[in-house]
């Protein structure tokens, strides 16, 4: 008698078991990998942002929260991750951050940075950091000083228009000349509040702060004095044209070309016709398009270079050294027109003739 064959067991249960086993293994693998990656991420966040020593100056203002402080550190590229830094500070009990100005190094660990800003002696000074950005108007500078130091902005602008004080500055600094006192200018020290980041003592007076800005302008003037003397322009004219160039262009190479375009126009008695001078003539506007509007080209202001020939009555921004250098050392060209591709990458296009200029407008601005 033959032996009956054994029934084959279904494979489904075995396959299901294999799938479950595999799934568990995958989950465990992901867990381990995730833990590994998480550990690495946190480890990286605690490490220096750079292997190379690079000192950065930051300011932590009085009353700053932990979130605000970590944001300052992150914006300065001193830490990798704000959230981890915040929780690590709590873990280390380093949350009593002291206000002040600090010089921190990008090669320091997060722990070293937190220890520094928690040290009552860690700040290099109790000074306030004040930054004047190239192209800032004098009124912007006054507002920044008021916000940082509590000196009334109107008091500052009144001082900057005080002829008696301007005479004092004229006696102190070569860069300041009697030409700045021309009647009709909005703020007579416009153009001379040199763009830079300053350490300002909170106890300084409005005059002391002003003279710190002018001293920086004087430094730039001294470095370029031979070029000022050879330019064929007065010191004040250089500062006026540099302020227009600052407003019109952002890249140093464009500044040099734009400066030459304006000099070309001045050489033949052509009006400068710079729309940025209308911005300053208006003084209040919502968009750069307001400065381009045909109706605003009729505004009766000595700053309006569509209405009056030659340079504006005074500077229309506080120009950078790049803008000043562009006027003193322009790139020779025979252009009389230019536009910036404001809808694209900001490239500046130049033209020798008005017809070429209109073609550029049609191509890049419409």
BADO-502441 format. One line per 8 residues: number of its first residue (from 0); their letters; for each residue x, y, z of N, C-alpha, C. Coordinates in pm, whole numbers. Layout:
N
NUM> A> X,Y,Z,X,Y,Z,X,Y,Z; ...
This chain:
366
0> XXXXXXXX> 86,-116,0,0,0,0,89,120,0; 53,201,-84,137,321,-96,111,415,17; 219,490,57,205,588,166,141,714,112; 34,759,180,-33,880,128,62,999,132; 50,1079,31,133,1200,24,89,1301,127; 191,1372,191,159,1477,288,110,1600,215; 11,1663,275,-37,1788,216,67,1898,234; 87,1975,128,179,2090,136,116,2200,218
8> XXXXXXXX> 193,2258,316,141,2368,397,139,2497,314; 36,2574,332,30,2701,257,146,2791,293; 200,2864,193,315,2951,214,277,3090,265; 148,3122,261,104,3258,291,150,3303,428; 134,3214,529,170,3253,665,319,3279,676; 398,3187,610,542,3206,613,582,3336,545; 519,3365,429,550,3488,356,513,3611,439; 395,3602,505,352,3715,588,450,3739,700
16> XXXXXXXX> 495,3629,760,592,3640,868,722,3701,819; 763,3659,698,886,3714,641,872,3864,615; 752,3903,562,727,4045,534,730,4125,662; 665,4073,768,663,4144,896,803,4157,954; 879,4045,943,1015,4048,993,1097,4153,920; 1079,4154,788,1152,4252,706,1112,4396,743; 981,4416,764,931,4549,798,989,4597,930; 994,4504,1028,1052,4541,1157,1199,4578,1141
24> XXXXXXXX> 1268,4496,1060,1410,4523,1037,1430,4659,970; 1343,4690,872,1351,4819,803,1325,4933,901; 1220,4915,985,1186,5019,1083,1302,5043,1179; 1360,4930,1225,1473,4943,1317,1591,5009,1248; 1609,4975,1120,1719,5035,1045,1699,5186,1033; 1574,5224,998,1544,5367,986,1560,5438,1120; 1519,5369,1227,1531,5428,1360,1677,5453,1394; 1757,5350,1365,1900,5363,1393,1964,5469,1306
32> XXXXXXXX> 1928,5471,1176,1983,5571,1086,1937,5711,1129; 1805,5720,1163,1752,5848,1209,1822,5898,1332; 1844,5804,1425,1915,5842,1547,2057,5887,1514; 2117,5813,1422,2253,5850,1382,2258,5986,1316; 2163,6009,1223,2158,6138,1156,2125,6250,1253; 2029,6220,1345,1992,6321,1444,2110,6357,1533; 2183,6253,1576,2301,6277,1659,2404,6361,1583; 2422,6327,1454,2519,6401,1374,2474,6547,1356
40> XXXXXXXX> 2343,6565,1333,2292,6702,1313,2316,6788,1437; 2283,6729,1553,2301,6803,1678,2450,6827,1703; 2530,6724,1678,2674,6740,1697,2729,6851,1608; 2682,6855,1484,2724,6962,1392,2678,7098,1442; 2556,7103,1497,2501,7230,1543,2579,7287,1661; 2644,7200,1737,2723,7246,1852,2865,7284,1812; 2903,7248,1692,3040,7270,1646,3056,7409,1584; 3179,7455,1565,3201,7586,1502,3148,7588,1359
48> XXXXXXXX> 3109,7706,1313,3061,7718,1175,3178,7722,1077; 3299,7745,1128,3415,7753,1041,3538,7697,1112; 3625,7636,1035,3752,7589,1090,3855,7702,1093; 3825,7809,1022,3918,7922,1011,3873,8033,1105; 3966,8090,1179,3935,8199,1271,3889,8323,1194; 3773,8375,1233,3720,8497,1172,3635,8569,1277; 3682,8685,1320,3614,8759,1427,3500,8840,1369; 3385,8832,1436,3265,8904,1395,3219,8990,1512
56> XXXXXXXX> 3183,9113,1483,3132,9204,1588,2981,9206,1582; 2917,9180,1696,2771,9185,1702,2729,9271,1821; 2603,9310,1818,2547,9384,1932,2426,9308,1985; 2423,9288,2115,2304,9234,2182,2244,9349,2261; 2126,9389,2219,2064,9506,2282,1999,9467,2414; 1986,9564,2502,1926,9541,2634,1785,9487,2619; 1753,9386,2699,1618,9329,2698,1596,9226,2590; 1701,9183,2520,1686,9084,2413,1640,8950,2469
64> XXXXXXXX> 1543,8889,2405,1498,8755,2444,1598,8652,2393; 1582,8527,2440,1669,8419,2393,1652,8400,2243; 1525,8405,2196,1498,8389,2053,1567,8498,1973; 1556,8623,2021,1616,8736,1949,1768,8724,1947; 1826,8680,2059,1972,8666,2067,2022,8559,1972; 1953,8445,1969,1995,8337,1880,1979,8379,1734; 1878,8461,1707,1860,8511,1571,1976,8601,1529; 2021,8685,1623,2136,8772,1595,2259,8688,1564
72> XXXXXXXX> 2281,8584,1645,2397,8496,1624,2387,8423,1490; 2267,8379,1457,2248,8307,1331,2265,8399,1212; 2210,8520,1221,2223,8615,1111,2369,8653,1087; 2448,8650,1194,2590,8681,1182,2673,8559,1141; 2604,8448,1114,2670,8323,1074,2770,8277,1180; 2725,8282,1306,2808,8236,1416,2761,8101,1471; 2635,8065,1442,2581,7937,1487,2508,7870,1371; 2491,7739,1382,2427,7662,1276,2275,7666,1285
80> XXXXXXXX> 2221,7651,1406,2078,7631,1423,2028,7707,1545; 1931,7797,1523,1880,7880,1633,1810,7797,1740; 1726,7702,1697,1646,7625,1792,1734,7539,1882; 1829,7469,1823,1919,7386,1903,2000,7475,1998; 2044,7589,1948,2122,7681,2032,2040,7727,2153; 1912,7755,2130,1826,7801,2238,1811,7693,2346; 1786,7568,2304,1768,7460,2402,1900,7422,2468; 2007,7432,2393,2139,7402,2451,2176,7504,2557
88> XXXXXXXX> 2137,7630,2533,2163,7735,2632,2087,7705,2761; 1964,7656,2747,1886,7619,2867,1951,7501,2939; 1995,7402,2863,2060,7284,2920,2185,7322,2998; 2262,7417,2944,2385,7460,3010,2361,7570,3114; 2234,7615,3124,2198,7725,3214,2278,7851,3178; 2287,7877,3047,2356,7996,2998,2255,8085,2926; 2155,8126,2999,2048,8207,2940,2047,8351,2992; 2144,8386,3077,2151,8524,3130,2241,8608,3040
96> XXXXXXXX> 2193,8627,2919,2272,8700,2819,2284,8846,2859; 2406,8899,2848,2432,9038,2885,2433,9127,2760; 2370,9242,2772,2368,9338,2661,2508,9395,2639; 2537,9429,2515,2666,9490,2485,2715,9453,2347; 2834,9498,2315,2897,9467,2188,3000,9357,2210; 2994,9255,2127,3083,9140,2142,3163,9115,2015; 3285,9070,2035,3364,9021,1923,3374,8869,1939; 3306,8799,1852,3298,8653,1859,3366,8593,1736
104> XXXXXXXX> 3413,8470,1752,3489,8407,1645,3409,8291,1585; 3406,8285,1451,3332,8178,1384,3396,8041,1405; 3517,8037,1458,3583,7909,1485,3553,7860,1627; 3471,7935,1702,3434,7892,1837,3316,7797,1833; 3312,7706,1934,3197,7618,1949,3078,7698,2001; 2960,7638,1989,2839,7702,2042,2854,7727,2192; 2911,7632,2263,2928,7650,2408,3017,7769,2438; 3125,7785,2364,3217,7897,2387,3149,8031,2361
112> XXXXXXXX> 3064,8034,2259,2992,8158,2226,2891,8191,2335; 2817,8089,2381,2718,8112,2486,2785,8157,2616; 2899,8097,2648,2972,8138,2769,3016,8284,2759; 3059,8325,2639,3106,8462,2619,2995,8563,2640; 2878,8537,2583,2769,8636,2590,2695,8630,2724; 2730,8532,2807,2674,8525,2943,2770,8582,3047; 2891,8615,3003,2994,8667,3093,2976,8818,3110; 2958,8867,3234,2941,9011,3254,3057,9093,3198
120> XXXXXXXX> 3175,9029,3188,3291,9099,3133,3317,9063,2986; 3224,8990,2927,3245,8941,2791,3233,9049,2684; 3148,9148,2707,3129,9254,2608,3255,9340,2600; 3290,9380,2479,3410,9462,2463,3385,9606,2505; 3261,9648,2500,3227,9783,2545,3078,9795,2563; 3038,9903,2623,2896,9933,2638,2848,10024,2526; 2935,10042,2424,2898,10125,2310,2780,10063,2236; 2720,10144,2152,2610,10100,2067,2660,10094,1924
128> XXXXXXXX> 2623,9988,1854,2658,9977,1712,2556,10053,1628; 2604,10142,1544,2516,10219,1457,2567,10208,1314; 2483,10160,1225,2524,10141,1086,2452,10239,994; 2531,10318,923,2478,10403,816,2503,10327,686; 2396,10299,615,2404,10223,490,2428,10318,374; 2515,10282,279,2531,10366,160,2397,10397,96; 2371,10524,74,2242,10564,17,2141,10609,121; 2171,10591,249,2083,10644,354,2069,10795,338
136> XXXXXXXX> 1949,10845,363,1929,10990,370,1963,11037,512; 1992,11164,525,2025,11218,657,1912,11194,755; 1788,11207,708,1676,11185,799,1671,11039,846; 1714,10944,761,1721,10804,802,1824,10787,914; 1937,10856,898,2043,10849,999,1992,10906,1131; 1922,11017,1123,1866,11079,1244,1769,10984,1314; 1687,10916,1235,1592,10821,1293,1664,10705,1361; 1773,10658,1300,1849,10548,1359,1911,10591,1492
144> XXXXXXXX> 1963,10713,1496,2024,10762,1619,1919,10776,1728; 1803,10825,1691,1696,10838,1790,1657,10702,1845; 1644,10604,1756,1604,10469,1798,1709,10404,1886; 1836,10426,1857,1945,10360,1930,1986,10435,2056; 1984,10569,2048,2043,10649,2156,1947,10747,2222; 1828,10759,2166,1727,10843,2228,1742,10992,2201; 1834,11031,2115,1848,11173,2079,1742,11206,1975; 1667,11310,1999,1555,11345,1913,1602,11369,1768
152> XXXXXXXX> 1535,11306,1673,1573,11317,1532,1560,11461,1482; 1458,11532,1527,1441,11671,1485,1554,11759,1538; 1599,11728,1659,1713,11801,1717,1838,11781,1631; 1856,11658,1585,1973,11628,1501,1967,11700,1367; 1855,11693,1298,1846,11757,1167,1856,11909,1180; 1806,11964,1293,1822,12108,1316,1970,12143,1333; 2044,12058,1404,2187,12079,1422,2259,12072,1287; 2219,11979,1203,2284,11960,1074,2251,12071,975
160> XXXXXXXX> 2158,12158,1013,2125,12275,930,2168,12407,997; 2235,12397,1110,2276,12515,1187,2405,12573,1128; 2395,12689,1063,2511,12748,996,2627,12774,1091; 2596,12813,1215,2703,12839,1312,2780,12710,1341; 2707,12599,1354,2774,12471,1379,2849,12425,1254; 2793,12451,1138,2861,12414,1013,2992,12491,998; 2995,12615,1047,3120,12692,1046,3224,12626,1136; 3179,12573,1248,3270,12501,1339,3328,12378,1268
168> XXXXXXXX> 3242,12306,1198,3288,12187,1125,3384,12225,1013; 3356,12336,946,3441,12385,838,3582,12413,890; 3589,12463,1011,3720,12493,1071,3792,12365,1116; 3717,12260,1140,3774,12135,1191,3814,12038,1080; 3739,12038,969,3757,11936,866,3774,11998,728; 3869,11944,651,3891,11993,514,3780,11953,420; 3714,11839,446,3610,11793,356,3486,11882,362; 3471,11952,472,3357,12045,486,3399,12182,434
176> XXXXXXXX> 3320,12237,344,3348,12368,285,3225,12458,300; 3243,12588,285,3128,12680,298,3017,12650,198; 3048,12578,91,2947,12548,-12,2829,12469,43; 2849,12398,154,2739,12316,207,2628,12403,266; 2656,12530,291,2558,12617,356,2460,12681,258; 2460,12633,135,2374,12692,33,2228,12690,76; 2164,12803,64,2024,12815,104,1936,12732,12; 1840,12664,70,1746,12585,-8,1767,12436,1
184> XXXXXXXX> 1881,12395,57,1904,12251,73,1818,12197,187; 1780,12072,177,1693,12013,280,1771,11996,411; 1880,11921,406,1965,11902,523,2108,11926,476; 2174,12026,531,2300,12074,476,2416,11976,493; 2406,11887,590,2511,11786,605,2481,11657,528; 2372,11659,451,2345,11545,364,2467,11521,276; 2509,11395,266,2624,11362,184,2753,11344,262; 2755,11393,387,2879,11391,467,2868,11301,591
192> XXXXXXXX> 2753,11239,610,2735,11144,720,2778,11008,666; 2906,10981,676,2966,10875,595,2914,10736,633; 2875,10657,532,2824,10521,556,2932,10430,615; 2903,10377,731,2998,10290,802,2925,10234,924; 2983,10133,985,2933,10085,1114,3018,10147,1224; 2953,10216,1315,3023,10292,1418,2996,10236,1557; 3095,10249,1645,3078,10224,1787,3048,10360,1850; 2928,10377,1901,2886,10506,1956,2867,10494,2107
200> XXXXXXXX> 2936,10579,2180,2919,10583,2325,2782,10644,2356; 2701,10576,2438,2568,10627,2469,2568,10765,2535; 2682,10806,2591,2690,10936,2658,2731,11049,2563; 2760,11016,2437,2803,11120,2345,2688,11216,2313; 2726,11340,2290,2628,11441,2249,2600,11429,2100; 2499,11503,2055,2465,11504,1912,2584,11555,1831; 2655,11654,1883,2772,11707,1812,2883,11604,1803; 2908,11535,1912,3016,11436,1915,2988,11323,1814
208> XXXXXXXX> 2862,11280,1809,2824,11174,1715,2842,11223,1572; 2795,11345,1546,2808,11403,1411,2954,11411,1369; 3038,11455,1459,3180,11472,1427,3249,11337,1404; 3194,11232,1463,3249,11098,1436,3222,11060,1290; 3102,11092,1240,3069,11063,1100,3156,11147,1006; 3171,11274,1036,3248,11364,949,3396,11323,949; 3444,11276,1063,3584,11231,1070,3608,11116,974; 3509,11028,958,3523,10917,864,3521,10969,720
216> XXXXXXXX> 3435,11067,692,3434,11129,558,3568,11197,531; 3625,11260,634,3755,11326,621,3865,11225,589; 3855,11109,649,3954,11003,624,3952,10963,477; 3834,10946,421,3821,10910,280,3870,11025,192; 3838,11147,231,3884,11264,156,4038,11269,153; 4100,11248,268,4247,11250,276,4309,11144,185; 4247,11027,181,4300,10917,99,4291,10949,-50; 4196,11033,-88,4173,11064,-229,4198,11211,-261
224> XXXXXXXX> 4270,11281,-176,4282,11426,-192,4341,11465,-328; 4445,11394,-373,4505,11427,-503,4402,11412,-615; 4315,11312,-604,4212,11290,-706,4103,11397,-698; 4069,11440,-577,3976,11552,-561,4033,11676,-631; 4159,11703,-605,4222,11823,-661,4229,11818,-814; 4244,11697,-870,4259,11683,-1015,4127,11664,-1089; 4018,11656,-1016,3890,11619,-1077,3827,11729,-1162; 3865,11854,-1136,3799,11965,-1206,3668,12004,-1142
232> XXXXXXXX> 3632,11938,-1033,3511,11969,-958,3551,12015,-818; 3465,12092,-755,3490,12128,-616,3461,12006,-529; 3507,12011,-406,3481,11900,-313,3331,11875,-301; 3255,11983,-287,3111,11968,-270,3046,11911,-396; 3094,11953,-513,3040,11899,-637,3067,11749,-650; 3186,11707,-607,3217,11564,-609,3117,11488,-521; 3091,11540,-402,3000,11473,-310,2857,11472,-363; 2817,11580,-431,2683,11584,-489,2669,11478,-598
240> XXXXXXXX> 2765,11477,-692,2756,11381,-802,2768,11238,-750; 2854,11217,-651,2868,11082,-593,2736,11036,-531; 2663,11130,-473,2535,11093,-410,2434,11050,-516; 2437,11115,-633,2347,11077,-742,2387,10939,-797; 2517,10920,-816,2568,10791,-865,2532,10679,-768; 2543,10706,-638,2507,10606,-536,2363,10562,-551; 2274,10660,-577,2132,10632,-589,2101,10559,-720; 2178,10586,-823,2149,10532,-956,2203,10391,-978
248> XXXXXXXX> 2314,10356,-916,2381,10229,-946,2421,10158,-818; 2432,10027,-828,2469,9949,-709,2606,9884,-720; 2646,9846,-841,2774,9779,-860,2884,9882,-889; 3003,9863,-833,3112,9958,-855,3142,9985,-1003; 3136,9880,-1086,3166,9900,-1228,3060,9986,-1296; 2933,9969,-1253,2827,10053,-1308,2838,10196,-1257; 2877,10211,-1131,2896,10346,-1077,2996,10425,-1161; 3104,10360,-1201,3208,10429,-1279,3157,10468,-1418
256> XXXXXXXX> 3077,10382,-1478,3020,10414,-1609,2912,10521,-1599; 2827,10509,-1498,2721,10608,-1478,2780,10746,-1447; 2884,10749,-1366,2950,10878,-1336,2999,10943,-1463; 3058,10864,-1553,3107,10920,-1679,2993,10970,-1768; 2880,10899,-1766,2764,10946,-1843,2722,11085,-1797; 2715,11106,-1667,2675,11238,-1615,2782,11343,-1647; 2907,11306,-1638,3014,11400,-1672,3009,11435,-1821; 2976,11337,-1906,2960,11363,-2048,2849,11465,-2072
264> XXXXXXXX> 2738,11448,-2000,2626,11541,-2016,2665,11682,-1969; 2735,11686,-1856,2775,11817,-1804,2871,11888,-1900; 2957,11811,-1967,3055,11869,-2059,2989,11942,-2175; 2871,11896,-2217,2805,11961,-2331,2685,12046,-2289; 2671,12066,-2157,2562,12149,-2107,2426,12081,-2113; 2427,11950,-2125,2302,11874,-2128,2248,11857,-1986; 2118,11857,-1970,2059,11835,-1838,2089,11693,-1791; 2111,11678,-1661,2141,11545,-1608,2022,11451,-1620
272> XXXXXXXX> 1901,11505,-1599,1777,11428,-1612,1787,11293,-1540; 1818,11300,-1414,1827,11180,-1330,1699,11168,-1247; 1628,11058,-1265,1501,11042,-1194,1520,11032,-1043; 1638,10988,-998,1659,10976,-853,1663,11113,-786; 1697,11217,-863,1692,11351,-804,1548,11394,-780; 1456,11340,-860,1314,11367,-837,1268,11299,-708; 1321,11179,-683,1289,11110,-557,1319,11202,-438; 1436,11264,-444,1475,11351,-332,1396,11481,-334
280> XXXXXXXX> 1363,11528,-452,1280,11649,-462,1143,11625,-401; 1086,11506,-427,956,11471,-369,968,11449,-218; 1073,11380,-180,1106,11349,-40,1011,11248,23; 890,11240,-24,794,11139,19,736,11076,-106; 751,10945,-120,695,10876,-235,674,10730,-200; 587,10665,-275,551,10527,-245,632,10425,-323; 674,10462,-444,744,10368,-531,841,10444,-620; 944,10373,-667,1039,10435,-759,969,10483,-885
288> XXXXXXXX> 851,10424,-915,778,10466,-1034,728,10610,-1020; 706,10654,-894,666,10794,-871,774,10889,-921; 900,10846,-908,1013,10931,-949,1028,10934,-1100; 968,10837,-1167,975,10829,-1313,855,10896,-1380; 754,10926,-1301,629,10980,-1359,653,11115,-1427; 596,11131,-1545,611,11254,-1622,562,11375,-1542; 452,11357,-1469,395,11469,-1394,490,11519,-1286; 565,11427,-1225,657,11466,-1118,785,11531,-1170
296> XXXXXXXX> 809,11517,-1299,926,11583,-1357,908,11735,-1362; 788,11779,-1331,759,11923,-1332,773,11984,-1193; 800,11900,-1091,807,11953,-955,914,12062,-947; 876,12175,-886,968,12290,-882,1061,12277,-761; 1175,12216,-786,1275,12196,-681,1413,12204,-743; 1505,12269,-673,1642,12279,-723,1713,12143,-721; 1647,12043,-666,1700,11907,-673,1658,11838,-803; 1558,11893,-870,1502,11830,-990,1588,11860,-1112
304> XXXXXXXX> 1663,11759,-1157,1755,11780,-1270,1684,11766,-1405; 1552,11747,-1403,1475,11757,-1527,1429,11902,-1549; 1432,11981,-1444,1387,12120,-1453,1503,12218,-1453; 1610,12181,-1381,1725,12272,-1368,1851,12206,-1423; 1929,12284,-1496,2054,12235,-1554,2161,12220,-1448; 2250,12126,-1468,2363,12108,-1377,2330,12016,-1262; 2417,12018,-1164,2401,11931,-1047,2285,11977,-960; 2230,11885,-881,2130,11928,-782,2192,12029,-685
312> XXXXXXXX> 2108,12094,-609,2156,12198,-518,2245,12142,-407; 2229,12014,-376,2311,11949,-273,2304,11798,-289; 2381,11725,-210,2377,11578,-216,2237,11524,-188; 2205,11411,-248,2072,11351,-230,2078,11218,-155; 2197,11175,-117,2217,11057,-32,2350,11079,39; 2383,10985,126,2518,10980,182,2594,10871,108; 2685,10911,16,2748,10815,-72,2861,10735,-7; 2884,10618,-62,2993,10531,-18,3124,10573,-82
320> XXXXXXXX> 3233,10513,-37,3362,10538,-99,3362,10493,-245; 3291,10384,-275,3282,10337,-414,3223,10444,-505; 3118,10510,-458,3052,10613,-538,3143,10735,-555; 3213,10772,-448,3307,10885,-455,3419,10852,-552; 3472,10731,-541,3579,10689,-630,3533,10686,-775; 3407,10651,-798,3354,10646,-934,3356,10784,-999; 3325,10887,-921,3328,11023,-973,3471,11070,-997; 3560,11030,-909,3701,11072,-921,3776,10992,-1026
328> XXXXXXXX> 3733,10868,-1048,3801,10780,-1144,3697,10707,-1231; 3620,10782,-1309,3516,10719,-1391,3576,10637,-1504; 3498,10543,-1555,3540,10466,-1671,3512,10548,-1798; 3615,10580,-1874,3593,10660,-1995,3493,10592,-2090; 3395,10666,-2136,3300,10614,-2235,3239,10732,-2310; 3169,10705,-2417,3103,10812,-2493,2951,10795,-2490; 2900,10743,-2376,2756,10725,-2359,2693,10853,-2303; 2564,10870,-2337,2488,10982,-2281,2358,10935,-2214
336> XXXXXXXX> 2330,10805,-2224,2205,10751,-2170,2232,10614,-2106; 2147,10579,-2011,2154,10446,-1951,2020,10414,-1886; 1991,10286,-1876,1875,10238,-1801,1917,10112,-1726; 1847,10082,-1618,1869,9957,-1545,1750,9866,-1569; 1776,9740,-1591,1670,9642,-1612,1609,9607,-1476; 1517,9692,-1431,1459,9676,-1298,1368,9554,-1288; 1324,9502,-1400,1237,9384,-1399,1318,9255,-1412; 1446,9268,-1441,1532,9151,-1457,1637,9145,-1349
344> XXXXXXXX> 1763,9135,-1391,1872,9119,-1295,1941,9250,-1260; 1882,9361,-1302,1940,9491,-1267,2053,9535,-1357; 2078,9461,-1465,2184,9499,-1559,2160,9639,-1611; 2267,9717,-1622,2257,9853,-1675,2295,9851,-1822; 2210,9912,-1904,2233,9919,-2049,2260,10065,-2088; 2363,10084,-2167,2408,10219,-2203,2381,10245,-2351; 2368,10373,-2384,2342,10412,-2522,2412,10544,-2553; 2454,10555,-2680,2519,10679,-2724,2417,10780,-2773
352> XXXXXXXX> 2308,10730,-2831,2207,10820,-2888,2073,10799,-2820; 1985,10898,-2836,1852,10888,-2777,1772,10777,-2843; 1792,10756,-2974,1722,10648,-3043,1761,10511,-2986; 1891,10494,-2959,1937,10369,-2899,1880,10353,-2758; 1871,10464,-2688,1816,10464,-2551,1669,10420,-2553; 1591,10474,-2647,1450,10436,-2658,1436,10288,-2692; 1527,10239,-2775,1525,10096,-2810,1552,10010,-2687; 1643,10054,-2601,1672,9981,-2477,1551,9981,-2384
360> XXXXXX> 1484,10094,-2377,1364,10104,-2292,1258,10006,-2343; 1237,10005,-2474,1137,9918,-2534,1172,9770,-2509; 1298,9739,-2512,1342,9601,-2498,1343,9553,-2353; 1385,9638,-2260,1408,9592,-2122,1310,9643,-2018; 1234,9747,-2050,1145,9804,-1948,998,9797,-1984; 966,9734,-2097,823,9724,-2136,784,9579,-2160
